[in-house]
């Protein structure tokens, strides 16, 4: 009977590991237990707390990319260490307020907090700083939910530009973020940028999720659709916008999935 149960639930019980790049004989194989988008010290603390081991991977030992994740503005107006410290603390406090507002469903309050925080961060933090990227991610997600797609697309673009400098080129979280940014650009009517981001996301998800995964299949549908729309747009921009306007008028407004407090929410998360 145990075998019958196993065969019945084999899909849920199976774990699929996928290589993100070519493996040579003798290479050590590693898997990331936590999201890479955090400084090595914080990742190690999290691993110790959740999985009870001291990480000795190359990235943690050599603190690879920590400098990017804590980047500050360079040039003549380089901020003082004191200013950077103040802005980081302000960002941490704001993230706490944002979490509280999100739990209460106060999404306009979240947007207000994000805008205030970005105003403080922009003259001080570098474009790959994780505190800036966290605010950009929340702002783009919540603004999409509120149907404010143009502002959301701007923040999503800055977010993925930062991610591309930090993550491994075939990282699953990067692929999901590019997909979300692509969909946001499409909603904003930015078909060229939207299609480009969806293509990039599709190339990553083919590696990280594989061609038969439901998310990859959904993304392939989007890729084909945006490619057709882009062709139409290039042939006659005016007609494309007229047709798009008519199509959107005939459809109910698609409500984006409600922003969640997960680290990397799935675009296709189904509510129970």
N, C-alpha and C positions, 0 to 999 in steps of 0.2 A: 504493500500500500504506500510505503514511503516513496517508491519509484514512481507510482502513479501521481502522487502529489508533486514530485519533482518535475515530471513531464508536463503536468498541467500548468505549473507556475514557472516553467523554464525561462520564459521571457523576463519575468521579474527577478529571477535568481541569477541570471547571467551577467557577468561583468565583461565589458569590452574595453580593452586597452588599445589605443591607437598611437602609432609613432608619429611625432610631429616633424621629424626629418629623417634622413637616411641613417641607418645604423651600420657601423662597420664591425667586423668580428672583434670581440674583446672589449667593446665599448660598455661602460657602466650605464645601466638603465635606471633612470630616476623618475619619480612622479611627484607633482606638487600637491601637497595636502591642503594648502591654503592659497588664497588669491595672492599673486605676486605683487599686486599694487599696494605695497606697504614697505616701509624701510626694514632692513634685515633684523634689527633689534626687536621691532614689534612682531615680525613674523615668527621669530624664535620664541618670544614670550607666548604667543598664541599656540604654537606647536607644543610647547612644554605644558601649557594649561590643558589643551584639548587631547593631546596624544601622548603626553608624558615622555618625550625624548628631546635631547639637545641636538638640534640640526647642525650637521657639519658639512652641508653641501657647499659647493664652490661659491654660489651666489651669496650665501649667508656669511661664510668665512671671510670672503674678500670684500663684502659689502658692495657688491656690484650694483650699479645704478642708483645707489643711495643718494649720490650727489644730484642726479637728475630729479629724484623724487622730493628733494628738499631745495630745489633750485630757487634762486632769487634773481631779480632783475639785474642785468649787468650794465656796464657803461658808466658815463660821467655821474649819473644820478643814482649810483648804487646805494641801496638803503643801508642804514646802520644796523648792527646786530640787534640793538634794542628795539628798533622799529619792526624788524622781522619777527622777533619774539612776541611783540604786542599783537601783530597781525595773525600769527599762528594761534595765539591764545584766543583772539577774537573769533577765528574760524572754528576752533574747538567748541567754544561757547555757543556759537550760532548753530553748529551741527546738532547740539543737544536740543536747542529750541526747535529746530526743524523737525527732529524726530518726534517731539511732543506734539507739534502742530499737525504732523502727518497722521499720528495715531488718532487725533481728534477729527481728522478729515478736513482741516482748515487749510485748503490748498492755496488760496489767495494769500494767506499769511506766509506760507512756505515761499512763494514767489517773492514777496516783499523782503523776507529775510535773506534770500539768495541774492537779490539785487543789491541790498545794503552791503552784504559780505563781499561781493565781487568788486564793488566800488572801492573797498578798503584793500582788497587783494591785488587788483590789477597793477597799481604803480609799484608794488613791492615784490610779489612772487613771480617766479619764472613760469613759462608756459607748460612745464612738465611737473610742477609742484603738486603733490598729491592732494593738498588741502584745496587748491584751486580746482583741480580736476574733479574732486568730490562734489563741490558746489555746482560746477558746470553740469555734471551728470544729473544731479537732483533737479536743477533748474530746467534742463531740457526735457526730462521725463514729465515733470509736473505741468509745465507749459503745454506740452503735447496733449496731456489729458484735458487741459482747459481749452483746447482747440486754438491756442495762440502759437501757430506753427512757425511763423517767420522768426520770431525771437528764439523759439525752441531750436530751430535749425542752426542758427548762428552759434548758440552754446554747444550744440551737439557736434558741430564741425570742429570747434576749438578743443572739445573733449577728445575726439578721436585723433586729432593731430598730436595731442600730448601722448595718448595711449600708444600710437604708432612708434614713438621714440623710446618707449619703456618696455612694452611687451615683446615676447618672442613673436616673429612674423606669423606663426601658426598657432597662436594662443586662442583657445575657445572663447574666453571673455572678450578678447579683442574682436573676434568674429561677430559675437552677439551685439557688441557696442556699435560696430560698423553697420550691422543690419538695422538696429534701432535708428541710427543717424540717417540711413538711407530712406527709411519709411517716413521719418520726420521731414526730410527734404522733399519727398514726393508730395506729402500733404501740404507743404508750403508752396507747391507749384514749381519747385526748382528741379525739373525733370533731369537735366544733364548731370547735376551733382548727385541727385538721388540715385540714378541708374549706376553711376560710377561707384558709389558707396556700396550698393547692393551687389555689384559684381565682385568687389573686393571681399565682401562678407561671404559670398558664395564660394569663392576660391578657398577661403580659410575653413569654412564649415565642411567642405568636401573632405578635407584632411582630418579635422577634429571630430566630426560627427559621422562622416561617411555618406555616400549618395543615397542610401535607403532610409536614413533617419527622417522622421516627420518634419522636423524643422528645416532640414536641407531641401526636402521636397517642396515645402511651402515657399522657401526662398527661391527655388528654381522657377516656380510659377510667377513670382514677383519679378524675377530677372527677365523672363520672357515678355511679361506685360509692359515693364518699363522700357524695354528695348523697342517694342512696337510703338509705344508713345513717343519715344525719343526720335524715331524715324519720322513720325508724323510731324513732330515739332520742328525738325530740321527742314522738312519739305514746305511747311506753311505754319509759321509761328502763330499768326493771327487766328487761323482756323483751329489750330490745336487748342488754344485757350477758350475759343467759343464752344468747341465740342466738350471740353473738360467741364466748363461752366454748366452746360446743359445736362451732362451726365451726373454731376454733383447735385444739381437741383432736383433730379428725379430720384435720387437716393436719399435715404434717411441719413442724418449725420452719423458717421461711425464714431461711437464713443471709444476712445482709447482705453486699454486696460487700466484699472485704477492703480496709481503708483503704490508699490509695495515697499516694505522696509528690508527686503532681501538685498544682499550685497550686489548681486547682478541679476535683476529680475528678468525672467524670460518674457519675451514679447508675446509668446503664445500661451502664457500661463492661463489655465482654465480654472474658473471659480467652481468650487464644489457646489 
